[in-house]
Amino acid sequence: MDSLSVVILAFAILIVVTVLFGVQIVRQSQTALIERLGKYNRTLGPGLHIIIPFIERVVKRVPIFERQIAGDKFRAITRDNVQIEIKVAILFRVVDAARFTYRIEGPDDRKGLGFLAAPGGPSRVNLAIDTIVQGTVRSLIGKTDLDGVQSNRAQLSAEIETELETVSAEWGIVLTRVEITEVEVGDLETLDIMKKQLNAERQRRADILVAEGQKQARQLEAEGKLYAAQKEADGKRILAEAEAYAVSVLSSAIAQGGSTAVEFEIRKLQAQAMKDIAQGSNGKVFVVPSDVLSSLGGAITRVLGRD
């Protein structure tokens, strides 16, 4: 084999080695950490990259998608000395692969999947986050009573997330969601007291609803009576106004010389009334106006005088 063949062979081997060790493809959901001679150099994003073989190497591939830490229940004591068990759901994602790897997780796992499911138990980042969360939650729960814990879960979750922002920034991660999913009271005596309190509260609300219903019914009844009285008064007022108007018109007619016509109408009404009384079958008492009796008396006197 001549020297030219050796050179060509060496060049071919160099190309193969360069392709095998120098060309790196990073998937969309990952970032790759590059060390040059044992020192961190840079982070590669998704895509095709060229590195220097034997001098640079991919020390770890870190997934950057969002993941959840399945935290276990842990105990805490409220401000009013009630022991409770809490379970917190934690979701996070890696935003700085270098900080995440060199400050907490470690570059020993080249595939970068250790923080998802490490052999033999939870990974270091899982344990670290879970420990910090438990300490923060216990501190906040100790400042809140039991009713506040049960009614203000969203506020407590926001406070926990705020407390963990500094730590998560140092570790190169972002806690996308921290939520208290379960709150259980471990003391049976406290549970019994809570049940009695709940029943008393329900009874109080029922009594309030009944009282409100009775109040509204009485109010509606009073408003109905007031409305009827107002309408009756309006009717009487209108009738009185009509009668006053009729009297006024009659008075005006009499004042203008209509007294003879009025007297004639009155005589007609009196005569008709006497006729109706006379025709009645059950009539026992006859009421005759005094002026009619005077007229009849005068007529009888004249007749007797002729005789």
RODO-2510 file (C-alpha; in nm, 4 decimals, decimal comma):
residues 307
     n   res          X          Y          Z
     1     m     0,0000     0,0000     0,0000
     2     d     0,1575     0,3255    -0,1077
     3     s     0,1543     0,6493     0,0858
     4     l    -0,1305     0,7960    -0,1182
     5     s    -0,3565     0,5076    -0,0239
     6     v    -0,2683     0,5538     0,3416
     7     v    -0,3527     0,9227     0,3237
     8     i    -0,6843     0,8519     0,1520
     9     l    -0,7675     0,5837     0,4088
    10     a    -0,6799     0,8153     0,6964
    11     f    -0,8879     1,0929     0,5435
    12     a    -1,1834     0,8558     0,5043
    13     i    -1,1535     0,7432     0,8658
    14     l    -1,1372     1,1084     0,9731
    15     i    -1,4541     1,1825     0,7803
    16     v    -1,6333     0,8859     0,9342
    17     v    -1,5215     0,9842     1,2833
    18     t    -1,6246     1,3442     1,2186
    19     v    -1,9648     1,2342     1,1037
    20     l    -2,0091     0,9940     1,3932
    21     f    -1,8813     1,2209     1,6686
    22     g    -1,8917     1,5690     1,5179
    23     v    -2,2430     1,5854     1,3770
    24     q    -2,5089     1,6122     1,6434
    25     i    -2,8845     1,6296     1,5909
    26     v    -3,0881     1,7720     1,8764
    27     r    -3,4596     1,6956     1,8795
    28     q    -3,7249     1,9641     1,9120
    29     s    -3,8125     1,8821     2,2729
    30     q    -3,4513     1,8778     2,3959
    31     t    -3,1403     2,0860     2,4516
    32     a    -2,7853     1,9453     2,4525
    33     l    -2,4998     2,0515     2,6820
    34     i    -2,1530     2,0694     2,5245
    35     e    -1,8321     2,0376     2,7273
    36     r    -1,4954     2,1254     2,5797
    37     l    -1,2104     1,9409     2,7501
    38     g    -1,4280     1,8803     3,0558
    39     k    -1,5595     2,2360     3,0900
    40     y    -1,9065     2,3547     3,0011
    41     n    -1,8939     2,5439     2,6717
    42     r    -2,2423     2,6005     2,5307
    43     t    -2,5982     2,4725     2,4986
    44     l    -2,7296     2,3461     2,1669
    45     g    -3,0898     2,4037     2,0691
    46     p    -3,3004     2,1814     1,8427
    47     g    -3,1530     2,1143     1,4965
    48     l    -2,8277     2,0041     1,3273
    49     h    -2,4946     2,0999     1,4905
    50     i    -2,1223     2,0366     1,4337
    51     i    -1,8855     1,9860     1,7266
    52     i    -1,5155     1,9133     1,7451
    53     p    -1,4619     1,5392     1,7900
    54     f    -1,2531     1,4259     2,0910
    55     i    -1,2343     1,7847     2,2163
    56     e    -1,6027     1,8593     2,2541
    57     r    -1,8701     1,6166     2,3556
    58     v    -2,2402     1,6111     2,4385
    59     v    -2,2481     1,5577     2,8101
    60     k    -2,6244     1,5558     2,8503
    61     r    -2,9518     1,5988     2,6639
    62     v    -3,2149     1,7734     2,8755
    63     p    -3,5858     1,7547     2,7872
    64     i    -3,7532     2,0960     2,8044
    65     f    -4,1198     1,9977     2,7937
    66     e    -4,3450     2,0429     3,0955
    67     r    -4,3516     1,7654     3,3518
    68     q    -4,5290     1,6904     3,6767
    69     i    -4,3857     1,5851     4,0095
    70     a    -4,6117     1,3345     4,1782
    71     g    -4,5661     1,4563     4,5332
    72     d    -4,6722     1,2445     4,8297
    73     k    -4,8970     1,3595     5,1115
    74     f    -4,7232     1,5280     5,4026
    75     r    -4,8393     1,6619     5,7368
    76     a    -4,8656     2,0215     5,8510
    77     i    -5,0087     2,2030     6,1528
    78     t    -5,2340     2,5058     6,1133
    79     r    -5,2310     2,8189     6,3257
    80     d    -5,5184     2,6841     6,5373
    81     n    -5,3186     2,3630     6,6102
    82     v    -5,5037     2,1286     6,3749
    83     q    -5,2964     1,8554     6,2112
    84     i    -5,3782     1,8125     5,8437
    85     e    -5,2440     1,6120     5,5517
    86     i    -5,1735     1,8007     5,2289
    87     k    -5,0970     1,6910     4,8763
    88     v    -4,9475     1,9395     4,6308
    89     a    -4,9348     1,9038     4,2519
    90     i    -4,6230     2,0595     4,0948
    91     l    -4,5631     2,1189     3,7248
    92     f    -4,2338     2,2581     3,5958
    93     r    -4,0137     2,2834     3,2884
    94     v    -3,6446     2,3471     3,2307
    95     v    -3,5533     2,6905     3,0953
    96     d    -3,1782     2,6852     3,1602
    97     a    -3,0311     2,3401     3,0972
    98     a    -2,6840     2,4400     3,2237
    99     r    -2,8088     2,5629     3,5630
   100     f    -3,0415     2,2654     3,5898
   101     t    -2,7628     2,0165     3,5176
   102     y    -2,4679     2,1604     3,7059
   103     r    -2,6506     2,2968     4,0114
   104     i    -2,8939     2,0207     4,0982
   105     e    -2,9337     1,7264     3,8625
   106     g    -2,5737     1,6507     3,7626
   107     p    -2,4287     1,5531     3,4211
   108     d    -2,3946     1,1821     3,4998
   109     d    -2,7009     1,0808     3,2945
   110     r    -2,6124     1,1416     2,9286
   111     k    -2,9666     1,0912     2,8094
   112     g    -3,0942     1,3570     3,0443
   113     l    -3,3940     1,1545     3,1610
   114     g    -3,2881     1,1165     3,5206
   115     f    -3,5153     1,3894     3,6469
   116     l    -3,8136     1,2123     3,4926
   117     a    -3,7694     0,8616     3,6284
   118     a    -3,4412     0,7736     3,7949
   119     p    -3,3759     0,4050     3,8724
   120     g    -3,4455     0,3094     4,2304
   121     g    -3,6561     0,6121     4,3210
   122     p    -3,7148     0,9797     4,2536
   123     s    -3,4447     1,1880     4,0894
   124     r    -3,2466     1,4565     4,2671
   125     v    -3,4512     1,7400     4,1207
   126     n    -3,7754     1,5711     4,2249
   127     l    -3,6517     1,5277     4,5802
   128     a    -3,5142     1,8817     4,5932
   129     i    -3,8316     2,0468     4,4662
   130     d    -4,0514     1,8301     4,6863
   131     t    -3,8418     1,9173     4,9929
   132     i    -3,8530     2,2895     4,9223
   133     v    -4,2268     2,2761     4,8557
   134     q    -4,2974     2,0905     5,1801
   135     g    -4,0960     2,3387     5,3841
   136     t    -4,2633     2,6365     5,2197
   137     v    -4,6118     2,4877     5,2559
   138     r    -4,5604     2,4035     5,6227
   139     s    -4,4433     2,7590     5,6888
   140     l    -4,7466     2,9140     5,5164
   141     i    -4,9935     2,6670     5,6708
   142     g    -4,8587     2,7514     6,0148
   143     k    -4,9693     3,1113     5,9584
   144     t    -5,3232     3,0156     5,8497
   145     d    -5,6115     2,8578     6,0393
   146     l    -5,7990     2,5508     5,9146
   147     d    -6,0903     2,7454     5,7639
   148     g    -5,8448     2,9650     5,5759
   149     v    -5,6630     2,6633     5,4341
   150     q    -5,9851     2,5071     5,3071
   151     s    -6,1327     2,8266     5,1622
   152     n    -5,8200     2,9966     5,0240
   153     r    -5,6407     2,7194     4,8379
   154     a    -5,5837     2,9360     4,5303
   155     q    -5,4275     3,2130     4,7387
   156     l    -5,2038     2,9670     4,9237
   157     s    -5,0966     2,8092     4,5930
   158     a    -5,0044     3,1538     4,4572
   159     e    -4,8045     3,2323     4,7718
   160     i    -4,6204     2,8982     4,7464
   161     e    -4,5348     2,9675     4,3834
   162     t    -4,4075     3,3143     4,4744
   163     e    -4,1909     3,1761     4,7554
   164     l    -4,0348     2,9215     4,5176
   165     e    -3,9546     3,1640     4,2345
   166     t    -3,6056     3,2477     4,3682
   167     v    -3,5089     2,8835     4,4184
   168     s    -3,6477     2,7754     4,0827
   169     a    -3,4544     3,0532     3,9043
   170     e    -3,1299     2,9340     4,0643
   171     w    -3,2001     2,5802     3,9429
   172     g    -3,2874     2,6854     3,5890
   173     i    -3,6476     2,5728     3,6061
   174     v    -3,9877     2,7430     3,6072
   175     l    -4,2730     2,6185     3,8219
   176     t    -4,5634     2,6521     3,5802
   177     r    -4,8257     2,5439     3,8334
   178     v    -4,8320     2,4722     4,2052
   179     e    -5,1701     2,3688     4,3411
   180     i    -5,2967     2,2216     4,6672
   181     t    -5,5075     1,9280     4,5512
   182     e    -5,6004     1,7600     4,8804
   183     v    -5,6501     1,8774     5,2383
   184     e    -5,7472     1,6135     5,4925
   185     v    -5,7886     1,6421     5,8681
   186     g    -5,6223     1,3560     6,0507
   187     d    -5,7744     1,4138     6,3965
   188     l    -6,1080     1,2301     6,4449
   189     e    -6,2204     1,4662     6,7211
   190     t    -6,1611     1,7647     6,4953
   191     l    -6,3543     1,5921     6,2177
   192     d    -6,6504     1,5406     6,4510
   193     i    -6,6430     1,9070     6,5540
   194     m    -6,6272     2,0115     6,1885
   195     k    -6,9320     1,7984     6,1072
   196     k    -7,1295     1,9555     6,3925
   197     q    -7,0202     2,3004     6,2812
   198     l    -7,1221     2,2242     5,9240
   199     n    -7,4654     2,0987     6,0330
   200     a    -7,5158     2,4076     6,2506
   201     e    -7,4184     2,6329     5,9613
   202     r    -7,6632     2,4574     5,7301
   203     q    -7,9423     2,4898     5,9878
   204     r    -7,8623     2,8589     6,0308
   205     r    -7,8843     2,9158     5,6562
   206     a    -8,2149     2,7272     5,6403
   207     d    -8,3594     2,9406     5,9224
   208     i    -8,2451     3,2553     5,7470
   209     l    -8,4114     3,1449     5,4242
   210     v    -8,7396     3,0700     5,6046
   211     a    -8,7323     3,4063     5,7822
   212     e    -8,6569     3,5853     5,4571
   213     g    -8,9487     3,4078     5,2888
   214     q    -9,1897     3,5060     5,5676
   215     k    -9,0651     3,8624     5,5569
   216     q    -9,1175     3,8881     5,1823
   217     a    -9,4667     3,7318     5,2083
   218     r    -9,5727     3,9827     5,4747
   219     q    -9,4230     4,2666     5,2792
   220     l    -9,6103     4,1643     4,9644
   221     e    -9,9346     4,1269     5,1605
   222     a    -9,8944     4,4747     5,3116
   223     e    -9,8167     4,6216     4,9714
   224     g   -10,1306     4,4541     4,8310
   225     k   -10,3507     4,6009     5,1043
   226     l   -10,1945     4,9435     5,0558
   227     y   -10,2548     4,9239     4,6819
   228     a   -10,6220     4,8229     4,7337
   229     a   -10,6751     5,1076     4,9819
   230     q   -10,5186     5,3557     4,7428
   231     k   -10,7418     5,2400     4,4584
   232     e   -11,0540     5,2547     4,6773
   233     a   -10,9648     5,6073     4,7887
   234     d   -10,9045     5,7069     4,4261
   235     g   -11,2507     5,5690     4,3323
   236     k   -11,4226     5,7600     4,6113
   237     r   -11,2392     6,0765     4,5165
   238     i   -11,3436     6,0426     4,1525
   239     l   -11,7080     5,9756     4,2523
   240     a   -11,7103     6,2743     4,4859
   241     e   -11,5658     6,4934     4,2138
   242     a   -11,8381     6,3716     3,9727
   243     e   -12,1148     6,4432     4,2263
   244     a   -11,9695     6,7838     4,3026
   245     y   -11,9590     6,8596     3,9330
   246     a   -12,3274     6,7522     3,8925
   247     v   -12,4342     6,9706     4,1866
   248     s   -12,2379     7,2593     4,0428
   249     v   -12,4085     7,2219     3,7040
   250     l   -12,7530     7,1951     3,8701
   251     s   -12,6865     7,4979     4,0850
   252     s   -12,5831     7,6942     3,7799
   253     a   -12,9034     7,5919     3,5972
   254     i   -13,1230     7,6953     3,8901
   255     a   -12,9405     8,0243     3,9228
   256     q   -13,0080     8,0953     3,5568
   257     g   -13,3894     8,0665     3,5968
   258     g   -13,4558     7,6983     3,5774
   259     s   -13,6252     7,6602     3,9155
   260     t   -13,9692     7,5947     3,7571
   261     a   -13,8367     7,3114     3,5482
   262     v   -13,6574     7,1633     3,8482
   263     e   -13,9758     7,1797     4,0582
   264     f   -14,1700     7,0118     3,7786
   265     e   -13,9171     6,7240     3,7637
   266     i   -13,9357     6,6808     4,1392
   267     r   -14,3172     6,6604     4,1245
   268     k   -14,2937     6,3946     3,8546
   269     l   -14,0563     6,1865     4,0660
   270     q   -14,2817     6,2137     4,3691
   271     a   -14,5915     6,1100     4,1719
   272     q   -14,4088     5,8101     4,0243
   273     a   -14,2901     5,7072     4,3688
   274     m   -14,6441     5,7184     4,5091
   275     k   -14,7682     5,5121     4,2160
   276     d   -14,5026     5,2445     4,2749
   277     i   -14,5896     5,2244     4,6430
   278     a   -14,9595     5,1953     4,5722
   279     q   -14,9067     4,9096     4,3269
   280     g   -14,6926     4,7084     4,5640
   281     s   -14,8559     4,3933     4,7088
   282     n   -14,6659     4,3935     5,0368
   283     g   -14,6867     4,7582     5,1112
   284     k   -14,8158     4,8304     5,4607
   285     v   -14,6813     5,1821     5,5196
   286     f   -14,7223     5,4713     5,2781
   287     v   -14,4883     5,7640     5,2982
   288     v   -14,6384     6,0777     5,1434
   289     p   -14,4423     6,3985     5,1128
   290     s   -14,5695     6,6845     5,3274
   291     d   -14,6290     6,9195     5,0361
   292     v   -14,8489     6,6600     4,8639
   293     l   -15,0524     6,6143     5,1808
   294     s   -15,0952     6,9915     5,1981
   295     s   -15,2270     6,9992     4,8428
   296     l   -15,4660     6,7144     4,9116
   297     g   -15,5830     6,8771     5,2322
   298     g   -15,6565     7,2020     5,0496
   299     a   -15,8547     7,0206     4,7800
   300     i   -16,0643     6,8349     5,0421
   301     t   -16,1374     7,1573     5,2219
   302     r   -16,2630     7,3215     4,9052
   303     v   -16,4870     7,0254     4,8290
   304     l   -16,6374     7,0285     5,1781
   305     g   -16,6973     7,4022     5,1540
   306     r   -16,9029     7,3583     4,8376
   307     d   -17,1126     7,1002     5,0038
***
